């Protein structure tokens, strides 16, 4: 995909909002009037770009989204490896609860 900073910013924000809403990507796209095929294409592309940009330091760029008042400040992604991202002022009890669940799901 040709790089367009404004489109990338838009889709990063949309993908982040979709991941925190408790609904499917398809439902999110329908509510926002977005084409789900574009959503999935951008999600793949941004993951590819992020993988290429990974310098091995273990740090991840955080993007602030609207609606922070209902968030715990904790983001955990389980995929090729586990990533835990804590925002300033994160909810420690929420993190502990999530780690218990993750520990029960992952193989020892």
Secondary structure, 3 states (H helix, E strand, C coil): CCCCHHHHHHHHHHHHHHHCCCCCHHHHHHHHCCCHHHHHHHHHHHHHHHHHHCCCCCCCCCCCCCCHHHCCCEEEEECCCEEEEECCCCCHHHHHHHHHHHHHHCCC
